[in-house]
Amino acid sequence: MKNIFVGNLDFAATDSSVRSMFEQYGTVDRVNLVTDRDTGRPRGFAFVEMSDGAEGDRAIAALNGKNLDGRALNVNEARPKTPGGGGSGSGYARQRREPRW
């Protein structure tokens, strides 16, 4: 199983358009076009699952940097989520500081 991250997608991209782009390289098991939980609008990235790792590698090699709708795609193997959200640590608590007078 290969889980692939697809970034810098046009906001008009659909599950079916992403699926058809990847099906040129093999069988696509699942497409998850990520949307904003408050507005429901696309966030410009997706995850694609392909059961054959070699097909996934070919898709990554062929599509990374490819120009689609005027945008260069960022396609690579998805990294697993880290415990605790995996943010960069630059949350509100870290940014808030007392003013220097």
N, C-alpha and C positions, 0 to 999 in steps of 0.2 A: 504494500500500500504506500502510495506517495501522496503526501499532502502538500499542495503547492499554493504559495501566496502570489496573488496578482495585484500589483499596486499601480497607481496612477491611471486608473480606468476613467473614462469619460462618465459623467454622472448620468448619462442617458443609457448606459450599458444595461443589458438585461441578463437574467440567468441563461436564457436560450442563446443569446449572442456570445456569451463567454463559453458556454458549452460547445457551440459549433466551432469556435476558434480552436479549442483543445481537442475536439474529436478528430481533427486532421492527423493527430499523432497517436491516437489509441482510444481505448474505451474510457469514458468518463463516468465514474460512479455517482458523483455528487458535486453540485455547484452551490456555494453559499455566498450570495452577493450581500455584503454587510450593509445594513441600513442604520440610520440614526434612531435610537429608541424613542426619542421625543417627537421628532418630525416625520419619521418613516421614510425620509429621503435617503438615497444611496450615499455612502461615504467615500466612494471612489476606490474601493478595493474589494477583493473577493478571495475565497479559498476554493480550490478545485481538488477533488480526490480522484486519483487514478489508481486502479488496482495493480497494474503492472508497473513496477519501478523503472524499468528500462524505457517504457513509453513515456513515463513522467519526465525522466531525464532528457529525452529527445524534445519534449514539448518545452521544457525550461530553456534548453539550449537554443531552440528555434525562436521562441517568443520573447525572451529577455531583450529589451531594447527596441523591439519592433514598434514601429510607428502605427498607432491605431487611432483614428479620428483626431489626428494632430497631436497625439500625446505618446511619448515613449514609455512603453510598459516596463514595469519593474516586476520580473517574474523570477522567483527562486523557491527553494524548498522551505516550507513553513517551519518555523521553530516552535517547539512545544511551549505552551503557556507555563510561566513560572509561578510557583505558589505565591499568593498574596497579591496577584494582579500584575506583577512584573513591570511596574512603571519605572521611570527613570529616577524616582526619588525626589523629584522636584515639585512635590505637592504643596498645597497651601501652607502647611505648618512649617515647611522648610523655608519658604519664601518670606514669611512674615517675620519681620525684625523690628525691634524698637528703633525709633529714629535717633540719630546721633545729633545731639544739640550742642 
